[in-house]
Amino acid sequence: MELWNIDAVHTLHVNRDTGDSADLPTVEVFEKRVAALEGGSAAVACASGQAAVFQTILALARAGDNIVASIHLYGGSYSLLKELLPRLGIEVRWAAPFDAATVAGLIDARTKMVFFETIGNPTCNVPDFEGLARVAHAQGVVVVVDNTFGACGAFCRALDHGADIVVHSATKWIGGHGTSVGGAIIDGGRFDWGAAAARYPQVSAVGSQMDFSYWKQFGRFAFAMLLRVTIVMEVGGVLSPFAAHELLLGLETLSLRCERIASNSLAVARFLEAHAGVAWVNYPGLESAESHVLARKYLTGGFGGVMSFGVKGGVEGSCTFLDNLRLVSNMTNVGDCKTMVTHPWSSTHVILSEQDRIKAGITEDFLRLSVGTEDVDDLIEDLSRALGCVVSTA
């Protein structure tokens, strides 16, 4: 087969004359920019963050295979792994505690990926990237990180710390305004697919769909090319041009927004930690946070924009707090310019069993706060007023 021209390889387009829905110039620009921000070789845009996660799994695993995952995941990702993948014959091995030793013990010959989030949603724990990557790579297994909370490199570049593939819900910090849905998969371009040919024959061997080896044909673009041709074009989970346009607008202010969000978040976390109506706070930027040392190592652009906390009074206290907020919105989104809070027990993670919610660290008093770009004094005033109502009714 004739080699495709270098422009087609670099932009990951099989044929510019096909009119395929994945071959769109606005989407192409978006892909190039997120790949550059993450330090990857190439990116493939998707219809949503869920599409990014699912299509990555489909490209790596098939019936009879397994993946090793953290339980500290976005509720939709957890449901996808727990409910849908077993129906496709893919086993999910939950690593608890999620550390290098536990993960190493779960990997076998049919393991196709180790999966976790940069900052666990909604618990806000930061994993040991390098330790996890070390044990995965020692056995030739790909490390896939959902770097949504890393804000496309603004807070964390997961590829710099051992990740091989990064996925995103671009709806969050990348877009930044809750106006469009999208996702992205970034190929780090550093994994040696040739050395892991026995584990990933779909990348290294000559396939039936395309009469060549993706690894030999495309080198550091191999996974992104495989993903686009054999999964995204078949499944159809592509990003629309209009969504790509809005997400590109978001990228233009990403660094500015994240600087403000990180500054606001640390100030809000310190306020909550000192308030008499708050039982506990977990934010990676606080010295009291369990994963603060790891956060300082890996979150080089700021400690993120999300924190978890509990108000005194349990569920009743949480309800009183939520009912008395005026500026902060009670919504399940994160990564917006607006500050939003939600009660995961009854919203984002309600699909989980009570036992699974507790395993994931989600209790009845648990609140998740995504901090925006508003004036921090206004935010603290609103939170203080709502917490005052909790204290007065206790």
TORNU-497330 format. One record per residue (C-alpha): x, y, z; residue in one letter. Coordinates in Angstrom, 1 decimal, always signed. Layout:
<rs>
+--------+--------+--------+-----+
|     c1 |     c2 |     c3 | res |
+--------+--------+--------+-----+
|      X |      Y |      Z |   A |
...
+--------+--------+--------+-----+
</rs>
This chain:
<rs>
+--------+--------+--------+-----+
|     c1 |     c2 |     c3 | res |
+--------+--------+--------+-----+
|   +0.0 |   +0.0 |   +0.0 |   M |
|   +1.3 |   +3.5 |   -0.8 |   E |
|   +2.3 |   +5.6 |   +2.2 |   L |
|   -0.2 |   +8.4 |   +3.1 |   W |
|   +1.3 |  +11.9 |   +2.8 |   N |
|   +2.8 |  +13.4 |   +5.9 |   I |
|   +0.0 |  +16.1 |   +6.1 |   D |
|   -2.6 |  +13.3 |   +6.2 |   A |
|   -0.7 |  +11.5 |   +8.9 |   V |
|   -0.1 |  +14.6 |  +11.0 |   H |
|   -3.7 |  +15.7 |  +10.9 |   T |
|   -5.0 |  +12.1 |  +11.1 |   L |
|   -7.2 |  +12.3 |   +8.1 |   H |
|   -7.3 |   +9.2 |   +5.9 |   V |
|   -8.6 |  +10.9 |   +2.8 |   N |
|   -9.6 |  +14.5 |   +2.4 |   R |
|  -12.0 |  +13.6 |   -0.4 |   D |
|  -14.1 |  +11.1 |   +1.6 |   T |
|  -16.4 |  +13.8 |   +3.1 |   G |
|  -16.3 |  +11.8 |   +6.4 |   D |
|  -17.8 |  +13.5 |   +9.4 |   S |
|  -14.5 |  +13.3 |  +11.2 |   A |
|  -12.7 |  +15.3 |   +8.4 |   D |
|  -13.7 |  +18.8 |   +9.3 |   L |
|  -11.4 |  +21.8 |   +9.4 |   P |
|  -12.7 |  +23.4 |  +12.5 |   T |
|  -12.5 |  +20.1 |  +14.3 |   V |
|   -9.0 |  +19.6 |  +13.0 |   E |
|   -7.9 |  +23.0 |  +14.5 |   V |
|   -9.4 |  +22.0 |  +17.8 |   F |
|   -7.6 |  +18.7 |  +17.7 |   E |
|   -4.2 |  +20.3 |  +17.0 |   K |
|   -4.6 |  +22.8 |  +19.8 |   R |
|   -5.5 |  +20.4 |  +22.5 |   V |
|   -2.7 |  +18.0 |  +21.5 |   A |
|   -0.3 |  +20.9 |  +21.7 |   A |
|   -1.5 |  +22.0 |  +25.1 |   L |
|   -1.2 |  +18.4 |  +26.5 |   E |
|   +2.1 |  +17.8 |  +24.8 |   G |
|   +0.8 |  +14.9 |  +22.8 |   G |
|   +1.5 |  +13.7 |  +19.3 |   S |
|   -2.1 |  +14.0 |  +18.1 |   A |
|   -5.7 |  +14.3 |  +19.2 |   A |
|   -9.1 |  +12.9 |  +18.1 |   V |
|  -12.1 |  +15.0 |  +19.0 |   A |
|  -15.3 |  +13.2 |  +20.2 |   C |
|  -18.9 |  +14.1 |  +20.8 |   A |
|  -18.5 |  +14.1 |  +24.6 |   S |
|  -16.3 |  +13.1 |  +27.4 |   G |
|  -18.2 |   +9.8 |  +27.7 |   Q |
|  -17.6 |   +9.1 |  +24.1 |   A |
|  -13.9 |   +9.8 |  +24.6 |   A |
|  -13.6 |   +7.3 |  +27.4 |   V |
|  -15.8 |   +4.6 |  +25.7 |   F |
|  -14.1 |   +4.9 |  +22.3 |   Q |
|  -10.6 |   +4.7 |  +23.9 |   T |
|  -11.7 |   +1.5 |  +25.7 |   I |
|  -13.1 |   +0.0 |  +22.5 |   L |
|   -9.8 |   +0.7 |  +20.7 |   A |
|   -7.8 |   -1.1 |  +23.4 |   L |
|   -9.9 |   -3.9 |  +24.7 |   A |
|  -12.3 |   -6.6 |  +23.5 |   R |
|  -14.3 |   -9.4 |  +25.0 |   A |
|  -12.2 |  -11.5 |  +27.4 |   G |
|   -9.9 |   -8.6 |  +28.3 |   D |
|   -9.8 |   -6.5 |  +31.5 |   N |
|   -8.9 |   -3.0 |  +32.6 |   I |
|   -7.7 |   -1.9 |  +36.0 |   V |
|   -9.4 |   +1.2 |  +37.3 |   A |
|   -9.7 |   +3.6 |  +40.3 |   S |
|  -13.1 |   +3.7 |  +42.0 |   I |
|  -12.7 |   +7.5 |  +42.4 |   H |
|  -14.3 |   +8.4 |  +39.1 |   L |
|  -17.0 |  +10.6 |  +37.6 |   Y |
|  -20.3 |   +8.9 |  +38.1 |   G |
|  -20.9 |   +8.5 |  +34.4 |   G |
|  -17.5 |   +6.8 |  +33.9 |   S |
|  -18.1 |   +4.6 |  +36.9 |   Y |
|  -21.5 |   +3.5 |  +35.5 |   S |
|  -20.0 |   +2.9 |  +32.1 |   L |
|  -17.3 |   +0.7 |  +33.5 |   L |
|  -19.5 |   -1.2 |  +36.0 |   K |
|  -22.7 |   -1.7 |  +33.9 |   E |
|  -21.9 |   -1.5 |  +30.2 |   L |
|  -18.4 |   -3.0 |  +29.9 |   L |
|  -19.3 |   -6.4 |  +31.5 |   P |
|  -22.1 |   -6.7 |  +28.9 |   R |
|  -19.4 |   -6.4 |  +26.2 |   L |
|  -17.3 |   -9.1 |  +27.9 |   G |
|  -14.8 |   -6.7 |  +29.3 |   I |
|  -13.9 |   -7.1 |  +33.0 |   E |
|  -13.2 |   -4.1 |  +35.2 |   V |
|  -10.9 |   -4.7 |  +38.2 |   R |
|  -11.3 |   -2.0 |  +40.8 |   W |
|   -8.1 |   -1.2 |  +42.6 |   A |
|   -8.8 |   -0.3 |  +46.2 |   A |
|   -6.7 |   +1.3 |  +47.6 |   P |
|   -5.6 |   +2.8 |  +44.3 |   F |
|   -1.9 |   +2.6 |  +44.7 |   D |
|   +1.0 |   +1.1 |  +42.7 |   A |
|   +1.1 |   -2.1 |  +44.7 |   A |
|   -2.6 |   -2.9 |  +44.4 |   T |
|   -2.6 |   -2.1 |  +40.7 |   V |
|   +0.5 |   -4.3 |  +40.0 |   A |
|   -1.3 |   -7.2 |  +41.7 |   G |
|   -4.4 |   -6.9 |  +39.4 |   L |
|   -2.5 |   -6.8 |  +36.1 |   I |
|   -2.4 |  -10.0 |  +34.0 |   D |
|   -1.9 |  -11.0 |  +30.4 |   A |
|   -5.4 |   -9.8 |  +29.4 |   R |
|   -5.1 |   -6.4 |  +31.0 |   T |
|   -5.4 |   -3.6 |  +28.4 |   K |
|   -5.3 |   -0.4 |  +30.4 |   M |
|   -4.9 |   +1.2 |  +33.8 |   V |
|   -7.5 |   +4.0 |  +34.1 |   F |
|   -7.8 |   +6.9 |  +36.6 |   F |
|   -8.5 |  +10.6 |  +36.9 |   E |
|   -6.0 |  +13.4 |  +37.5 |   T |
|   -8.1 |  +14.6 |  +40.4 |   I |
|  -10.6 |  +12.0 |  +41.6 |   G |
|  -14.2 |  +13.2 |  +41.0 |   N |
|  -15.7 |  +14.0 |  +43.4 |   P |
|  -13.3 |  +13.1 |  +46.2 |   T |
|  -10.5 |  +15.3 |  +45.0 |   C |
|   -7.7 |  +12.9 |  +45.7 |   N |
|   -4.5 |  +13.0 |  +43.6 |   V |
|   -3.0 |   +9.7 |  +42.6 |   P |
|   +0.7 |   +8.9 |  +42.3 |   D |
|   +1.0 |   +9.1 |  +38.5 |   F |
|   +4.6 |   +8.1 |  +38.3 |   E |
|   +4.3 |   +5.1 |  +40.6 |   G |
|   +1.2 |   +3.8 |  +38.8 |   L |
|   +2.8 |   +4.3 |  +35.4 |   A |
|   +5.9 |   +2.5 |  +36.5 |   R |
|   +4.1 |   -0.7 |  +37.5 |   V |
|   +1.9 |   -0.6 |  +34.4 |   A |
|   +4.7 |   +0.0 |  +32.0 |   H |
|   +6.8 |   -2.7 |  +33.6 |   A |
|   +4.2 |   -5.2 |  +32.3 |   Q |
|   +3.6 |   -3.4 |  +29.0 |   G |
|   +0.2 |   -1.9 |  +29.9 |   V |
|   -1.1 |   +1.4 |  +28.6 |   V |
|   -1.9 |   +4.1 |  +31.2 |   V |
|   -5.1 |   +6.2 |  +30.3 |   V |
|   -5.8 |   +9.3 |  +32.4 |   V |
|   -9.0 |  +11.4 |  +32.4 |   D |
|   -7.3 |  +14.8 |  +32.6 |   N |
|  -10.6 |  +16.8 |  +32.6 |   T |
|   -9.8 |  +18.2 |  +36.0 |   F |
|   -6.3 |  +19.0 |  +34.8 |   G |
|   -7.9 |  +21.5 |  +32.5 |   A |
|   -6.0 |  +20.5 |  +29.3 |   C |
|   -2.6 |  +21.1 |  +30.9 |   G |
|   -3.5 |  +24.3 |  +32.7 |   A |
|   -3.4 |  +22.6 |  +36.1 |   F |
|   -1.7 |  +19.3 |  +35.1 |   C |
|   -0.1 |  +17.7 |  +32.0 |   R |
|   -0.6 |  +14.0 |  +32.7 |   A |
|   +1.5 |  +12.9 |  +29.7 |   L |
|   +4.5 |  +14.5 |  +31.4 |   D |
|   +4.0 |  +12.2 |  +34.4 |   H |
|   +3.7 |   +8.8 |  +32.7 |   G |
|   +0.3 |   +8.8 |  +31.1 |   A |
|   +0.2 |   +7.3 |  +27.6 |   D |
|   -3.3 |   +8.5 |  +26.5 |   I |
|   -5.3 |  +11.4 |  +27.9 |   V |
|   -9.1 |  +11.8 |  +27.6 |   V |
|  -11.2 |  +14.9 |  +28.3 |   H |
|  -14.7 |  +16.1 |  +28.7 |   S |
|  -14.1 |  +19.3 |  +26.8 |   A |
|  -17.5 |  +20.5 |  +28.1 |   T |
|  -15.8 |  +21.5 |  +31.3 |   K |
|  -12.7 |  +23.7 |  +31.7 |   W |
|  -11.8 |  +23.6 |  +27.9 |   I |
|  -15.2 |  +25.2 |  +27.0 |   G |
|  -15.5 |  +26.9 |  +30.3 |   G |
|  -19.1 |  +28.3 |  +29.9 |   H |
|  -21.4 |  +25.2 |  +29.8 |   G |
|  -22.5 |  +26.0 |  +26.3 |   T |
|  -21.3 |  +23.0 |  +24.3 |   S |
|  -20.7 |  +19.3 |  +24.8 |   V |
|  -17.5 |  +17.7 |  +23.5 |   G |
|  -14.6 |  +15.4 |  +24.2 |   G |
|  -11.1 |  +14.7 |  +23.2 |   A |
|   -8.6 |  +11.8 |  +23.2 |   I |
|   -4.9 |  +12.8 |  +23.1 |   I |
|   -2.3 |  +10.2 |  +22.0 |   D |
|   +1.0 |  +10.8 |  +23.9 |   G |
|   +3.0 |   +9.2 |  +21.1 |   G |
|   +5.5 |   +7.7 |  +23.5 |   R |
|   +4.2 |   +4.2 |  +24.2 |   F |
|   +6.2 |   +1.4 |  +22.5 |   D |
|   +3.5 |   -0.5 |  +20.7 |   W |
|   +6.1 |   -2.7 |  +19.1 |   G |
|   +7.4 |   -4.0 |  +22.4 |   A |
|   +3.8 |   -4.6 |  +23.5 |   A |
|   +2.8 |   -6.3 |  +20.2 |   A |
|   +1.5 |   -9.4 |  +21.9 |   A |
|   -0.8 |   -7.4 |  +24.1 |   R |
|   -2.0 |   -5.0 |  +21.4 |   Y |
|   -2.0 |   -6.8 |  +18.1 |   P |
|   -4.6 |   -4.4 |  +16.7 |   Q |
|   -1.9 |   -1.6 |  +16.8 |   V |
|   +1.2 |   -3.6 |  +15.8 |   S |
|   +0.0 |   -6.4 |  +13.5 |   A |
|   -1.3 |   -6.2 |   +9.9 |   V |
|   -5.0 |   -6.0 |  +10.2 |   G |
|   -7.9 |   -7.2 |   +8.2 |   S |
|   -9.6 |   -3.8 |   +7.8 |   Q |
|   -6.4 |   -1.9 |   +6.7 |   M |
|   -3.7 |   -4.0 |   +5.1 |   D |
|   -0.8 |   -2.6 |   +7.2 |   F |
|   +0.5 |   -2.3 |  +10.7 |   S |
|   -0.6 |   +1.0 |  +12.3 |   Y |
|   +2.6 |   +1.0 |  +14.4 |   W |
|   +4.9 |   +0.5 |  +11.4 |   K |
|   +3.0 |   +2.9 |   +9.2 |   Q |
|   +2.5 |   +5.8 |  +11.6 |   F |
|   +4.8 |   +5.4 |  +14.6 |   G |
|   +4.0 |   +7.9 |  +17.3 |   R |
|   +0.6 |   +8.6 |  +15.6 |   F |
|   -0.3 |   +4.9 |  +15.7 |   A |
|   -3.0 |   +4.9 |  +18.4 |   F |
|   -4.7 |   +8.0 |  +17.2 |   A |
|   -4.8 |   +6.7 |  +13.7 |   M |
|   -6.2 |   +3.3 |  +14.8 |   L |
|   -8.8 |   +5.1 |  +17.0 |   L |
|  -10.0 |   +7.3 |  +14.2 |   R |
|  -10.2 |   +4.7 |  +11.5 |   V |
|  -11.4 |   +1.6 |  +13.4 |   T |
|  -13.5 |   +3.1 |  +16.2 |   I |
|  -14.6 |   +6.8 |  +15.8 |   V |
|  -15.5 |   +6.4 |  +12.1 |   M |
|  -17.4 |   +3.2 |  +12.8 |   E |
|  -19.2 |   +4.3 |  +16.0 |   V |
|  -19.8 |   +7.9 |  +14.9 |   G |
|  -19.1 |   +9.7 |  +18.1 |   G |
|  -17.6 |  +12.7 |  +16.4 |   V |
|  -17.5 |  +16.3 |  +17.4 |   L |
|  -19.7 |  +18.8 |  +15.5 |   S |
|  -18.1 |  +21.8 |  +13.8 |   P |
|  -20.2 |  +24.3 |  +15.8 |   F |
|  -19.2 |  +22.6 |  +19.1 |   A |
|  -15.6 |  +22.7 |  +18.0 |   A |
|  -15.9 |  +26.4 |  +17.2 |   H |
|  -17.3 |  +27.2 |  +20.7 |   E |
|  -14.6 |  +25.0 |  +22.4 |   L |
|  -11.9 |  +26.8 |  +20.4 |   L |
|  -13.2 |  +30.1 |  +21.8 |   L |
|  -13.0 |  +28.6 |  +25.3 |   G |
|   -9.3 |  +27.6 |  +24.7 |   L |
|   -8.5 |  +31.2 |  +24.0 |   E |
|   -9.2 |  +32.2 |  +27.7 |   T |
|   -8.3 |  +28.8 |  +29.3 |   L |
|   -5.1 |  +30.0 |  +31.0 |   S |
|   -6.7 |  +33.2 |  +32.3 |   L |
|   -9.7 |  +31.4 |  +33.6 |   R |
|   -7.7 |  +28.7 |  +35.3 |   C |
|   -5.4 |  +31.2 |  +37.0 |   E |
|   -8.4 |  +33.0 |  +38.5 |   R |
|  -10.2 |  +29.7 |  +39.4 |   I |
|   -7.1 |  +28.3 |  +41.2 |   A |
|   -6.7 |  +31.5 |  +43.2 |   S |
|  -10.4 |  +31.6 |  +44.1 |   N |
|  -10.4 |  +27.9 |  +45.0 |   S |
|   -7.6 |  +28.1 |  +47.4 |   L |
|   -9.1 |  +31.1 |  +49.2 |   A |
|  -12.5 |  +29.5 |  +49.4 |   V |
|  -11.0 |  +26.2 |  +50.7 |   A |
|   -9.2 |  +28.1 |  +53.4 |   R |
|  -12.4 |  +29.9 |  +54.3 |   F |
|  -14.4 |  +26.6 |  +54.6 |   L |
|  -11.7 |  +24.9 |  +56.6 |   E |
|  -11.8 |  +27.7 |  +59.2 |   A |
|  -15.6 |  +27.9 |  +59.4 |   H |
|  -17.4 |  +26.5 |  +62.4 |   A |
|  -20.3 |  +25.1 |  +60.3 |   G |
|  -18.0 |  +22.9 |  +58.2 |   V |
|  -17.1 |  +19.5 |  +59.4 |   A |
|  -14.3 |  +18.7 |  +56.9 |   W |
|  -12.8 |  +20.0 |  +53.7 |   V |
|  -10.7 |  +18.2 |  +51.0 |   N |
|   -8.9 |  +20.4 |  +48.5 |   Y |
|   -5.5 |  +19.4 |  +47.1 |   P |
|   -4.1 |  +22.8 |  +47.8 |   G |
|   -4.7 |  +22.6 |  +51.5 |   L |
|   -1.8 |  +21.3 |  +53.6 |   E |
|   -4.3 |  +19.2 |  +55.5 |   S |
|   -5.3 |  +17.4 |  +52.4 |   A |
|   -4.3 |  +13.7 |  +52.3 |   E |
|   -2.8 |  +14.0 |  +48.8 |   S |
|   -1.3 |  +17.5 |  +49.2 |   H |
|   +2.3 |  +16.3 |  +48.7 |   V |
|   +1.3 |  +14.5 |  +45.5 |   L |
|   -0.7 |  +17.6 |  +44.4 |   A |
|   +2.4 |  +19.8 |  +44.8 |   R |
|   +4.3 |  +17.3 |  +42.6 |   K |
|   +1.8 |  +16.8 |  +39.8 |   Y |
|   -0.5 |  +19.9 |  +39.8 |   L |
|   +2.2 |  +22.3 |  +38.6 |   T |
|   -0.3 |  +24.9 |  +37.3 |   G |
|   -2.5 |  +25.2 |  +40.3 |   G |
|   -4.4 |  +22.9 |  +42.6 |   F |
|   -7.6 |  +22.8 |  +40.4 |   G |
|  -11.0 |  +24.2 |  +40.7 |   G |
|  -13.0 |  +21.6 |  +42.6 |   V |
|  -13.2 |  +20.7 |  +46.3 |   M |
|  -15.3 |  +18.5 |  +48.5 |   S |
|  -16.6 |  +19.3 |  +52.0 |   F |
|  -19.2 |  +18.4 |  +54.5 |   G |
|  -21.3 |  +20.8 |  +56.6 |   V |
|  -22.3 |  +20.0 |  +60.1 |   K |
|  -25.8 |  +18.5 |  +60.5 |   G |
|  -25.5 |  +15.8 |  +57.9 |   G |
|  -28.1 |  +15.7 |  +55.1 |   V |
|  -30.4 |  +18.3 |  +56.8 |   E |
|  -27.4 |  +20.6 |  +57.2 |   G |
|  -26.5 |  +20.1 |  +53.5 |   S |
|  -30.1 |  +20.9 |  +52.4 |   C |
|  -30.2 |  +24.0 |  +54.5 |   T |
|  -26.9 |  +25.1 |  +53.0 |   F |
|  -28.0 |  +24.5 |  +49.4 |   L |
|  -31.3 |  +26.2 |  +49.9 |   D |
|  -29.8 |  +29.4 |  +51.2 |   N |
|  -27.2 |  +30.0 |  +48.5 |   L |
|  -27.9 |  +33.0 |  +46.2 |   R |
|  -24.8 |  +33.4 |  +44.0 |   L |
|  -23.6 |  +29.8 |  +43.9 |   V |
|  -25.7 |  +27.6 |  +41.7 |   S |
|  -26.9 |  +24.1 |  +42.7 |   N |
|  -25.9 |  +22.3 |  +39.5 |   M |
|  -24.0 |  +19.1 |  +38.6 |   T |
|  -21.6 |  +20.6 |  +36.1 |   N |
|  -18.0 |  +21.5 |  +36.9 |   V |
|  -15.3 |  +23.6 |  +35.2 |   G |
|  -17.6 |  +26.6 |  +34.4 |   D |
|  -17.0 |  +30.3 |  +35.0 |   C |
|  -20.0 |  +30.0 |  +37.4 |   K |
|  -19.4 |  +28.5 |  +40.8 |   T |
|  -21.6 |  +25.4 |  +41.3 |   M |
|  -22.2 |  +23.0 |  +44.1 |   V |
|  -23.9 |  +19.6 |  +44.1 |   T |
|  -24.8 |  +16.8 |  +46.5 |   H |
|  -23.3 |  +13.8 |  +44.8 |   P |
|  -25.1 |  +11.3 |  +47.1 |   W |
|  -28.4 |  +12.3 |  +45.5 |   S |
|  -27.2 |  +13.6 |  +42.1 |   S |
|  -24.1 |  +12.6 |  +40.2 |   T |
|  -23.6 |   +9.3 |  +41.9 |   H |
|  -27.1 |   +8.4 |  +42.8 |   V |
|  -27.0 |   +5.5 |  +40.3 |   I |
|  -24.4 |   +3.8 |  +42.5 |   L |
|  -25.5 |   +1.5 |  +45.2 |   S |
|  -25.2 |   +2.9 |  +48.8 |   E |
|  -22.3 |   +0.5 |  +49.4 |   Q |
|  -20.5 |   +1.6 |  +46.2 |   D |
|  -21.0 |   +5.3 |  +47.1 |   R |
|  -19.4 |   +4.7 |  +50.5 |   I |
|  -16.5 |   +2.7 |  +48.9 |   K |
|  -16.0 |   +5.7 |  +46.6 |   A |
|  -15.7 |   +8.0 |  +49.6 |   G |
|  -19.1 |   +9.7 |  +49.1 |   I |
|  -21.1 |  +10.2 |  +52.2 |   T |
|  -24.6 |  +11.7 |  +52.9 |   E |
|  -23.1 |  +15.0 |  +54.0 |   D |
|  -20.7 |  +15.2 |  +51.0 |   F |
|  -20.8 |  +18.3 |  +48.9 |   L |
|  -18.8 |  +19.0 |  +45.7 |   R |
|  -17.9 |  +22.7 |  +44.9 |   L |
|  -16.7 |  +23.7 |  +41.5 |   S |
|  -15.3 |  +27.3 |  +41.8 |   V |
|  -15.7 |  +29.8 |  +39.1 |   G |
|  -14.2 |  +33.2 |  +38.2 |   T |
|  -16.5 |  +35.5 |  +40.2 |   E |
|  -15.1 |  +37.9 |  +42.7 |   D |
|  -13.8 |  +35.8 |  +45.5 |   V |
|  -15.2 |  +38.1 |  +48.2 |   D |
|  -18.7 |  +37.7 |  +46.7 |   D |
|  -18.3 |  +33.9 |  +46.8 |   L |
|  -17.2 |  +33.9 |  +50.3 |   I |
|  -20.0 |  +36.2 |  +51.4 |   E |
|  -22.6 |  +33.9 |  +49.8 |   D |
|  -21.1 |  +30.7 |  +51.3 |   L |
|  -20.8 |  +32.4 |  +54.7 |   S |
|  -24.5 |  +33.4 |  +54.7 |   R |
|  -25.6 |  +29.9 |  +53.7 |   A |
|  -23.3 |  +28.3 |  +56.4 |   L |
|  -24.7 |  +30.8 |  +58.9 |   G |
|  -28.1 |  +29.4 |  +58.3 |   C |
|  -26.8 |  +25.9 |  +59.0 |   V |
|  -25.2 |  +27.0 |  +62.3 |   V |
|  -28.4 |  +28.8 |  +63.4 |   S |
|  -30.6 |  +25.8 |  +62.8 |   T |
|  -28.2 |  +23.2 |  +64.4 |   A |
+--------+--------+--------+-----+
</rs>
